[in-house]
Amino acid sequence: MKESIVHVRQDQGKEADLYCYRDSNHEIVRIMDMEGNTLAHNPRSRCVIWMSEIWYY
């Protein structure tokens, strides 16, 4: 797996960059917050739950 950065944004206009791991097909496998905690994400809808809010990537 390759460590990378994913850009996320929210409906209210907030934006952030989070760390992620990608597989050999460049698909996101895992998304982590700034402290390295793994976040729940849904690859089908391309969203992640972070700080009790839904963010899209």
Secondary structure, DSSP 4 states (H G I P E B T S, - for coil): -EEEEEEEE-TTS-EEEEEEEE-TTS-EEEEE-TT--EE-EETTTTEEEETTEEEE-
